[in-house]
């Protein structure tokens, strides 16, 4: 296994094995540790997470790193604790993937994501490390045949709660009725605490993890679930996290989706109006809707574009000293407040704008930007095709010629799954759909 756009990820115990997790801990210790290092380790609610966490921690311990286990906590909380303690960080989670998958994300000292160079150095160590190399006897944990996950509190979450609330600068969310969908994931406990501490009335759904129901028909990848709850309870806003709570998708009081592009547009225009958008610029990926770019142009905000993946957004934020960036999928990074995307912090920021505006989210979102019709087709492939854009160069050129200046085409390999993602934007949904399907069919012939 190798690093993708968000750590390493694969089927638990067959691709992401106990042995691999142990060796990854050892390899990362060799590259990241400095002899006095501490690492904070957390994970999500998958039934495979405790076993893989034990293995990862054993590898770090064999490498001489002091391990602090945080238990079941969101990825951004691990990053926050790493920053607060000046420590390394690790998260065992496959984010929005189904429960049968798992993954490992690593943070360098201070809670920042690893650079490509550091990942390559760790990969170079993977084939050379073993328990014997460290003179250690690593006990291989047993693989559970079934089980449930119970989050045993292993830290005082108060510091993280206050960290998120500090974004409000003393403001409150009193009077807002919110549905929070925690995806039966890592934020099922801490998410409601934060929003209630901010003053919102919170109705929590998908907050009973059993080891296998993470992201199952709920969360940021299935916003229809929170939308139905919003309509049922007459709520003002619905917010849905993914399994490790590093991203957020919202819905308005009618159940209409407010995706990451709209959330980012709302945040950018608000910060710009208040003089708090550093460099008057926002960082986005190539997947960001063309409508976002047009709205930012009209608002006098520059757009900096990166490859897909919040790590690349983070790199661009740091390189340009910018304060805001994100992805359509709901990763939003407030660089002045956090070292990574944080779905709970994003929820607070979004609700703060809605509360201060005195308008419903539907009006706030429509004022921020208008999306062009966008069609995304995922084509499953037997093996990853990183050069898919080159392989389909003629077909892509033909599609771009048809759309002209009123559309956009993007074909790329997923960095986390064996998929090719075909995205087309056009003036009409029908035109985008037809173009995307032609490119998807061409992809299937290569798969």
LINSUL-V520617 format. One line per field, one symbol per residue. phi: phi as a letter, one per 30 degrees, with the letter a starting at -180 (. if undefined). Layout:
# LINSUL-V520617
phi->???
This chain:
# LINSUL-V520617
phi->.bdcdbicaaddiccccdddddddeddddddcdbjbdbbcbbaccddddedddedddddddddicdccdcidbdedddddddddchbdbbbcachcddddcaabcccdejicdddeddddddeddedcdaeddcicccdddddddalcccdcebaddeddededddedhjdbcejdcbccccihcdcdcdedddddddjddbccbhbbdbjbcdidiaiddbddddddddddciddbcbbccecicbbbcbddcjddcdddddddddddddddciccdihbbcbcddddeddddddeddicdcccbddkddddddddddchccbalbedjdbccddbacadbdddddddddddddddicdeeddddddabddebcccccdbdbdbdcedddceddddddddddidcaabbbadddbbdbcccbbcadbddddddddddddddddddd
